[in-house]
């Protein structure tokens, strides 16, 4: 809370002064303030934001009595994996909280972001790891796409993220053979019952392309 809203401190002149936190500073200067993984935030932070999220929102600094109206360009953006309702899948249960519905209800716009389309995801992998063949990257992305569909249909408990694919490609670029890279970057993070399906799916799509990937 001290970093977010502000706190009292002693300056170089030994005077007690109030230092504003990132929320009032963003409001005053018209910045975009992104709250990353907001479903892990402390409850008191959420309650402070409720007055800001109102249509004519403002921020009252109780320490100083200052009432801060937002700059016209100020925007508040939040990201969350659970939408604040908790996690039934178990993927994001640790460290996340069920958020107050009155807080969630104050957000005017909610946008759902999925994975990149296959072509764009393959381009991303190639941009980060240009030494790998594009045909191989397309096959890796196709395998991940099939596995994501299986997860959405509750056939798997594990989802293969873009972050996992980037880690896999990084290992391949360092010279790891495909089977070894797949094992340490993907399979070893999955439950045993999922690992077999993941391995078979990648082998089906990648096939012979994987045999020379890390060489």
Secondary structure, DSSP 4 states (H G I P E B T S, - for coil): -TTTTEEEEE-TTS-EEEEE-HHHHHHHHT-EEEETTGGGS-HHHHHHHHHHSSTT-EEEETTTTEEEEPPTT-EEEE--SSTTS--SSSSS-TT--PPPHHHHTT-S------PPPHHHHHHHHHHH-TTS-HHHHHHHHHHHHHHHHHHHTTS-S----HHHHHHHHHHHHTT--HHHHHHHHTGGGS-HHHHHHHHHHHHHHHGGGGGGTT-
